[in-house]
Amino acid sequence: MKKWSLAIFASGTGTNAANLIRYFQEHPQIEIVFVLTNNAQAGVIQKCNELQVPIEIISNQQANDALFLRTLCQTYTSDFIILAGYLRLIPELFSSHYSNRIINIHPSLLPKYGGKGMYGDFVHHAVLENGEKESGISIHYVDAAYDEGELIAQFSCEIEPGETLATLKEKISRLEQLHYPRVIEKLIQLSI
């Protein structure tokens, strides 16, 4: 039986990347073949070393080069690309080659609070400042624009009176850790 190969792209601490690596470590059908980062100082590098997953550190210039990315992913025979806190815009030629095979997670209920510059604390601050009653996560396919690809799934949480940045971040993180691996697994199993 074919094992489906996932590449993870990450720019930051690597919390979601590490969660995905652990989730798929012993999976009979899905494996993480490498992690790519465009940030030589990213926490994801240490997590990958600890979890013994190959890590590729690239420049922002290489991150903008669709042919470079495609060649790298072909070297690892990556079937799907999973974004886990990756902050670069995916080049259009790369996203079109991997059409419906690049998946992203965003810490809001898109289309609200998406787009360029809307990531991490910036999203949570905006949600709280606007007095939203709920927030959540969106899992979507990636196209040539930030956070505009077709939605796959959304999961929400209530924003309670007195909610702080720290408590909202914790709620969103729990949703990400629980749902992202399972949604990816289900999508891939449906494509088999």
Stockholm file with secondary structure:
# STOCKHOLM 1.0

chainA/1-192         MKKWSLAIFASGTGTNAANLIRYFQEHPQIEIVFVLTNNAQAGVIQKCNELQVPIEIISNQQANDALFLRTLCQTYTSDFIILAGYLRLIPELFSSHYSNRIINIHPSLLPKYGGKGMYGDFVHHAVLENGEKESGISIHYVDAAYDEGELIAQFSCEIEPGETLATLKEKISRLEQLHYPRVIEKLIQLSI
#=GR chainA/1-192 SS CCCEEEEEEECSCCHHHHHHHHHHTTCSSEEEEEEEESCTTCHHHHHHHHHTCCEEECCHHHHTCHHHHHHHHHHTTCSEEEESSCCSCCCHHHHHHTTTCEEEEESSCTTTTCSTTCCHHHHHHHHHHTTCSEEEEEEEECCSSTTCSCEEEEEEEECCTTCCHHHHHHHHHHHHHHHHHHHHHHHHHHHC
#=GC SS_cons         CCCEEEEEEECSCCHHHHHHHHHHTTCSSEEEEEEEESCTTCHHHHHHHHHTCCEEECCHHHHTCHHHHHHHHHHTTCSEEEESSCCSCCCHHHHHHTTTCEEEEESSCTTTTCSTTCCHHHHHHHHHHTTCSEEEEEEEECCSSTTCSCEEEEEEEECCTTCCHHHHHHHHHHHHHHHHHHHHHHHHHHHC
//
